């Protein structure tokens, strides 16, 4: 529910079975010596009488029976881009407070503009840009784009960047190195739970393409990735 990975899934399965949450992971190879995937794994399971499930299946089961966030209050927030409704979410696992800024009416049948991020000092507070790298969505640009569309959601996660991370970003910028867009998989489960609670199902994601693992387990679908482009 925090990071949608196979290691987490293996421990979840043993925990749900009432056992100690520890497991051994084994990779299955195909005839060519590569990792078996998809239909190859289904054929292997049928051949050996094994049960098979996916990380998405496990997430879907857990989200029906438990969760790691609790919805709090809802408040109007006046910004330079108009009024957004702010919905608070208490993280019952980490004790953090996450925010969702919502514009317009969210319809599960419609593709919604979505931005999921935590605050970064250089990108969001100082508005820094990489000299020779791709421009990024930051909080200001995301709010402006969603206000323009008159409908969308910005999920602001309370994941704190470390002092070392800020220093490393400063070093890279001073050396003229462009840092590629970052995406912490550990934040996927938190943001996905919030979006699902807000009735988001189909997303046009304000982001460069990232590996959104097992997002279908949260009943979410990314229809389009939208990297930031400077206005002409």
Protein Blocks (a to p, Z undefined) as FASTA:
>chain_A
ZZccfklmmmmmmmmnopacdddddddddfkopacehjlmmmmmmmnopacddfklmmmm
mmmmgccbdcddddddddfebpadddddddfknopacddddehjddfkbccddddddddf
klmmnopacfkbccdddfklmmmmmmmnopacddddfbdcdfklmmmmmmmmmnopacdd
dddfklmmmmmmmmmmnopabdcddddddddehklmnopacfbdcdddddZZ
